[in-house]
Amino acid sequence: MTARFVDKTVLITGGGAGLGRAIALAFAAEGARVAVAGRTAAALDETVALIDKDSGVAAAFPADVRQPAAVQSLVAQTAGHFGGLDIAVNSAGILRNGPVGDLSYEDWRDLLDINVTGVFLSMQAEIGYMRAHGGGAIVNLSSNLGVHRRLAGFGGYVATKAAVTALTRNAALDHIGDGIRINAVSPGPSATSMSLRPGETEEEQVVRMRQQIPLGRVCSTDEVAAAVLYVASSAAGSLVGTDLVIDGGGSV
């Protein structure tokens, strides 16, 4: 491992599980001070404990990204605790599926509120801090489902992730002049519970991926985390408004 992020503070929403947790662990392993946020305090504490176990530095700040005041407080808490905010990764998201004609209004609202409004509010708070303190980098977790690919039965999710990609790219134009690089990473199926279909076992998923993905497998959480860390690093200094797809060729 390198130490690309020594003396950097990173805030990760959705850091209590799945890709958010993997990204938090990867940043901590490379020297970053990591703040993880989400709605479930116990899950966040587990992420912090894993980082502590490997001699990393982390703190948990429960927050609901659907609430403007909560997100503003989250950024202030992170900066106050660690002395700044250099990088933010907005990975909080949910999946609800069903044909468009059958998707419930409640599921539609949840998808919009968390996947789109949550990213919007998080970026607003992060941008507000970063442009007052010399800039930074923001990475939004989108999906290969959206701009890049559609899938029957996932219309609501597809719509929200297409919105995340579009919002990311426009925000990048709006704020590169403030010294803030904003990009997206769009994973395909990955080694998380969200990629399993209802009632599907991991063994059944392996068979399905061999048929559906050119690479023949899901992406590991470490592979997705590595992509996020690259996009956030100084090595990617010319990436502005990029949406990096990592899906084993699924959207080619």
C-alpha positions as CSV (number, residue, x, y, z in Angstrom):
1,M,0.0,0.0,0.0
2,T,1.0,3.6,-0.7
3,A,0.2,6.5,1.6
4,R,-1.5,8.8,-0.9
5,F,-3.9,10.2,1.7
6,V,-1.7,10.9,4.7
7,D,-2.9,14.2,6.4
8,K,-6.1,14.1,4.4
9,T,-9.6,14.0,5.9
10,V,-12.2,12.0,4.0
11,L,-16.0,11.9,4.7
12,I,-17.9,8.9,3.4
13,T,-21.7,8.8,3.5
14,G,-23.2,5.3,3.5
15,G,-20.0,4.2,5.4
16,G,-21.7,1.5,7.5
17,A,-21.8,-1.3,5.0
18,G,-21.1,-2.5,1.5
19,L,-19.2,-0.3,-0.8
20,G,-19.1,2.6,1.6
21,R,-17.4,0.5,4.2
22,A,-14.9,-0.9,1.7
23,I,-14.1,2.6,0.6
24,A,-13.6,3.8,4.2
25,L,-11.3,0.9,4.9
26,A,-9.3,1.6,1.8
27,F,-8.8,5.3,2.5
28,A,-7.8,4.5,6.1
29,A,-5.3,2.0,4.9
30,E,-3.6,4.7,2.9
31,G,-3.3,7.1,5.8
32,A,-6.5,9.2,5.6
33,R,-8.5,10.3,8.6
34,V,-11.9,8.9,7.9
35,A,-15.4,10.1,8.9
36,V,-18.2,7.6,8.2
37,A,-21.8,8.7,8.1
38,G,-25.1,6.9,7.9
39,R,-28.4,6.3,9.6
40,T,-27.4,3.2,11.7
41,A,-25.0,4.1,14.5
42,A,-24.1,0.4,15.2
43,A,-23.1,-0.2,11.6
44,L,-20.9,2.9,11.6
45,D,-19.3,1.8,14.8
46,E,-18.4,-1.5,13.2
47,T,-16.6,0.3,10.4
48,V,-14.7,2.4,12.8
49,A,-13.7,-0.7,14.9
50,L,-12.4,-2.3,11.7
51,I,-10.3,0.7,11.0
52,D,-9.1,1.0,14.6
53,K,-8.1,-2.7,14.5
54,D,-5.7,-1.9,11.6
55,S,-4.3,1.2,13.4
56,G,-6.2,3.6,11.3
57,V,-8.0,6.8,12.3
58,A,-11.8,7.1,12.0
59,A,-14.9,8.5,13.6
60,A,-18.6,7.8,13.2
61,F,-21.2,10.6,12.7
62,P,-24.8,9.3,12.4
63,A,-26.7,11.4,9.9
64,D,-29.7,11.2,7.5
65,V,-28.7,12.6,4.1
66,R,-32.3,13.4,3.3
67,Q,-32.2,16.2,5.9
68,P,-30.4,19.5,5.0
69,A,-29.6,20.5,8.6
70,A,-28.3,17.0,9.3
71,V,-25.9,17.1,6.4
72,Q,-24.7,20.6,7.1
73,S,-24.0,19.4,10.7
74,L,-22.2,16.3,9.5
75,V,-19.7,18.4,7.4
76,A,-19.2,20.8,10.4
77,Q,-18.7,17.9,12.8
78,T,-16.2,16.2,10.5
79,A,-14.2,19.4,9.9
80,G,-14.3,20.2,13.6
81,H,-13.2,16.7,14.7
82,F,-10.4,16.3,12.2
83,G,-9.5,19.9,11.5
84,G,-10.7,20.0,7.9
85,L,-12.3,18.2,5.0
86,D,-10.3,17.3,1.8
87,I,-12.3,14.6,0.2
88,A,-15.9,13.5,0.3
89,V,-17.4,10.3,-1.1
90,N,-21.2,10.2,-1.4
91,S,-22.1,6.5,-1.4
92,A,-25.4,6.5,0.5
93,G,-28.0,4.8,-1.6
94,I,-30.8,2.3,-1.8
95,L,-32.3,-0.1,-4.3
96,R,-36.0,-0.6,-4.9
97,N,-37.1,-2.6,-7.9
98,G,-40.3,-3.3,-9.8
99,P,-41.7,-2.4,-13.2
100,V,-42.5,1.3,-13.6
101,G,-46.2,0.6,-13.7
102,D,-46.1,-1.3,-10.4
103,L,-43.5,0.7,-8.4
104,S,-45.1,2.1,-5.3
105,Y,-45.1,5.8,-4.7
106,E,-43.4,5.2,-1.3
107,D,-40.5,3.3,-3.0
108,W,-40.3,6.1,-5.7
109,R,-40.0,8.7,-3.0
110,D,-37.4,6.8,-1.1
111,L,-35.3,6.4,-4.2
112,L,-35.5,10.1,-5.0
113,D,-35.0,11.3,-1.4
114,I,-31.9,9.1,-0.7
115,N,-30.2,8.5,-4.1
116,V,-30.7,12.0,-5.6
117,T,-31.7,14.5,-2.9
118,G,-29.2,12.9,-0.5
119,V,-26.4,13.4,-3.0
120,F,-27.5,17.0,-3.8
121,L,-27.7,18.0,-0.2
122,S,-24.4,16.3,0.6
123,M,-22.6,18.0,-2.2
124,Q,-24.0,21.4,-1.2
125,A,-22.7,21.1,2.3
126,E,-19.3,19.7,1.1
127,I,-18.9,22.4,-1.6
128,G,-19.8,25.1,0.9
129,Y,-17.0,24.0,3.2
130,M,-14.4,23.2,0.5
131,R,-14.7,26.4,-1.5
132,A,-14.1,28.4,1.7
133,H,-11.1,26.3,2.6
134,G,-9.0,26.0,-0.6
135,G,-10.9,23.3,-2.5
136,G,-11.1,19.5,-2.4
137,A,-12.4,16.5,-4.3
138,I,-15.9,14.9,-4.3
139,V,-16.7,11.4,-5.7
140,N,-20.4,10.4,-6.1
141,L,-21.3,6.7,-6.3
142,S,-23.6,6.3,-9.3
143,S,-24.2,3.0,-11.1
144,N,-23.8,1.4,-14.5
145,L,-27.6,1.3,-14.4
146,G,-28.7,4.8,-15.5
147,V,-26.9,6.6,-18.2
148,H,-24.9,3.6,-19.3
149,R,-27.4,0.7,-19.1
150,R,-31.0,0.0,-18.5
151,L,-32.5,-3.2,-16.9
152,A,-36.2,-4.3,-16.9
153,G,-37.8,-3.9,-13.5
154,F,-35.3,-1.3,-12.2
155,G,-36.8,1.9,-13.8
156,G,-36.9,3.9,-10.5
157,Y,-33.3,3.1,-9.6
158,V,-32.2,3.7,-13.1
159,A,-33.8,7.1,-13.1
160,T,-32.1,8.2,-9.9
161,K,-28.7,7.0,-10.9
162,A,-28.9,8.7,-14.2
163,A,-29.8,11.8,-12.3
164,V,-26.7,11.4,-10.0
165,T,-24.4,11.2,-13.1
166,A,-26.0,14.3,-14.7
167,L,-25.9,16.2,-11.4
168,T,-22.3,15.2,-10.9
169,R,-21.1,16.4,-14.3
170,N,-22.9,19.7,-14.0
171,A,-21.6,20.3,-10.5
172,A,-18.1,19.6,-11.8
173,L,-18.6,22.5,-14.3
174,D,-20.0,24.7,-11.7
175,H,-17.3,24.3,-9.1
176,I,-14.0,23.4,-10.7
177,G,-13.3,27.2,-10.6
178,D,-13.6,26.9,-6.8
179,G,-10.8,24.3,-6.8
180,I,-13.2,21.4,-6.3
181,R,-13.0,18.4,-8.5
182,I,-16.2,16.5,-8.7
183,N,-16.5,13.1,-10.4
184,A,-18.6,9.9,-10.3
185,V,-17.8,6.2,-10.1
186,S,-20.4,3.8,-11.5
187,P,-20.1,0.2,-10.3
188,G,-22.0,-2.6,-11.9
189,P,-22.8,-5.8,-9.8
190,S,-20.4,-6.0,-6.9
191,A,-19.8,-8.3,-4.0
192,T,-22.4,-6.8,-1.8
193,S,-25.9,-7.8,-0.7
194,M,-27.4,-5.1,-3.0
195,S,-26.3,-7.0,-6.1
196,L,-28.2,-10.2,-5.1
197,R,-31.7,-10.6,-6.5
198,P,-34.5,-11.3,-4.0
199,G,-34.0,-14.9,-2.8
200,E,-30.8,-15.4,-4.8
201,T,-27.9,-17.2,-3.2
202,E,-24.3,-16.2,-3.9
203,E,-23.8,-19.5,-5.8
204,E,-26.7,-18.7,-8.1
205,Q,-25.4,-15.2,-8.6
206,V,-22.0,-16.7,-9.8
207,V,-23.9,-18.6,-12.5
208,R,-25.9,-15.6,-13.5
209,M,-22.8,-13.4,-13.8
210,R,-21.0,-15.9,-16.0
211,Q,-23.9,-15.5,-18.4
212,Q,-24.5,-11.7,-18.1
213,I,-21.2,-10.0,-17.6
214,P,-18.3,-10.3,-20.1
215,L,-15.8,-10.5,-17.3
216,G,-17.8,-13.4,-15.9
217,R,-18.0,-12.2,-12.3
218,V,-19.0,-9.4,-10.0
219,C,-16.5,-6.7,-9.2
220,S,-14.9,-7.1,-5.7
221,T,-15.5,-4.3,-3.3
222,D,-11.7,-3.7,-3.2
223,E,-11.8,-3.1,-7.0
224,V,-14.5,-0.5,-6.7
225,A,-12.7,1.1,-3.7
226,A,-9.5,1.3,-5.7
227,A,-11.3,3.2,-8.5
228,V,-12.8,5.7,-6.0
229,L,-9.4,6.3,-4.4
230,Y,-7.8,6.9,-7.8
231,V,-10.5,9.4,-8.8
232,A,-10.0,11.2,-5.5
233,S,-6.2,11.2,-5.7
234,S,-3.9,13.8,-7.1
235,A,-2.9,11.4,-9.8
236,A,-6.4,12.1,-11.3
237,G,-6.0,15.8,-11.1
238,S,-7.3,16.4,-14.6
239,L,-10.5,14.3,-14.1
240,V,-13.4,16.7,-14.0
241,G,-16.9,15.6,-14.5
242,T,-15.9,12.0,-15.3
243,D,-18.2,9.1,-14.7
244,L,-15.9,6.1,-14.3
245,V,-17.7,2.8,-15.1
246,I,-16.4,-0.4,-13.4
247,D,-18.7,-3.2,-14.3
248,G,-16.7,-6.0,-16.0
249,G,-17.9,-4.9,-19.4
250,G,-21.6,-5.2,-18.5
251,S,-22.5,-1.8,-20.2
252,V,-20.2,-2.1,-23.2
